[in-house]
Amino acid sequence: MQDYPETVLEFEDRLPLAHRVASLLKRWLGGTHQGAVRLSHLDYCLDEFTFRFNRRTSRSRGKLFYRLMEQAAQVGPVTGGTIRGG
């Protein structure tokens, strides 16, 4: 079970971090996708953002590529129709 802040001060300490993540997401969507993300694509875009965000400070890029290829081999293919929501 996740730990929740017990006081208002603990909660307020986490707000700047949430704001930073939201700002990075908005900047990434605006820069990488130039704001042209449809609702049907949003799930995949958020997955990609999460992947990049979680690995932004990694020191072992080679291992990241290995893990990405490992995951790609374990997951079945996704068709264009599935991505477009069709």
C-alpha positions as CSV (number, residue, x, y, z in Angstrom):
1,M,0.0,0.0,0.0
2,Q,1.3,3.5,-0.8
3,D,2.3,5.9,1.9
4,Y,0.1,9.0,2.0
5,P,1.1,12.3,3.5
6,E,-0.2,12.6,7.0
7,T,-0.1,16.4,7.3
8,V,-0.8,19.3,5.0
9,L,2.8,20.3,5.0
10,E,3.9,16.9,3.7
11,F,1.3,17.2,0.9
12,E,2.4,20.7,0.0
13,D,6.0,19.5,-0.3
14,R,5.0,17.2,-3.1
15,L,3.0,19.7,-5.1
16,P,6.1,21.3,-6.8
17,L,7.1,17.8,-8.0
18,A,3.7,17.2,-9.5
19,H,3.8,20.6,-11.1
20,R,7.2,19.9,-12.6
21,V,6.0,16.6,-14.1
22,A,2.9,18.3,-15.6
23,S,5.1,21.1,-17.0
24,L,7.5,18.6,-18.6
25,L,4.6,16.6,-20.1
26,K,3.1,19.8,-21.6
27,R,6.5,20.8,-23.0
28,W,7.2,17.4,-24.4
29,L,3.7,17.1,-26.1
30,G,4.1,20.6,-27.5
31,G,7.7,20.1,-28.7
32,T,7.8,16.5,-29.8
33,H,4.2,16.2,-31.2
34,Q,3.7,19.9,-31.8
35,G,0.4,19.7,-29.9
36,A,-1.2,17.3,-32.4
37,V,-2.1,14.4,-30.1
38,R,-5.5,13.0,-30.5
39,L,-7.4,11.5,-27.6
40,S,-7.1,8.1,-29.2
41,H,-3.3,8.4,-29.3
42,L,-3.0,9.9,-25.8
43,D,-2.5,6.5,-24.0
44,Y,0.5,5.6,-26.2
45,C,2.0,9.1,-25.9
46,L,1.7,9.0,-22.1
47,D,3.4,5.6,-22.1
48,E,6.3,7.0,-24.1
49,F,6.6,10.0,-21.8
50,T,6.6,7.8,-18.8
51,F,9.3,5.6,-20.3
52,R,11.5,8.7,-21.1
53,F,10.8,10.4,-17.8
54,N,11.7,7.3,-15.7
55,R,14.9,6.9,-17.5
56,R,16.1,10.5,-17.9
57,T,18.8,10.2,-15.2
58,S,20.0,6.7,-16.1
59,R,23.7,6.2,-16.4
60,S,23.6,3.0,-18.4
61,R,22.1,3.8,-21.8
62,G,23.2,0.4,-23.2
63,K,21.2,-1.5,-20.6
64,L,18.2,0.7,-21.3
65,F,18.3,-0.2,-25.0
66,Y,18.7,-3.9,-24.0
67,R,15.7,-3.7,-21.8
68,L,13.7,-1.9,-24.5
69,M,14.5,-4.7,-27.0
70,E,13.7,-7.3,-24.4
71,Q,10.3,-5.8,-23.7
72,A,9.6,-5.4,-27.4
73,A,10.3,-9.1,-28.0
74,Q,7.8,-10.0,-25.2
75,V,4.9,-7.9,-26.4
76,G,2.9,-8.6,-29.5
77,P,2.7,-6.2,-32.4
78,V,0.4,-3.3,-32.4
79,T,-1.3,-2.4,-35.6
80,G,-1.9,1.1,-36.9
81,G,-5.6,0.6,-36.6
82,T,-5.2,-0.2,-32.9
83,I,-3.1,3.0,-32.3
84,R,-5.7,5.1,-34.1
85,G,-8.5,3.6,-32.1
86,G,-10.1,1.7,-34.9
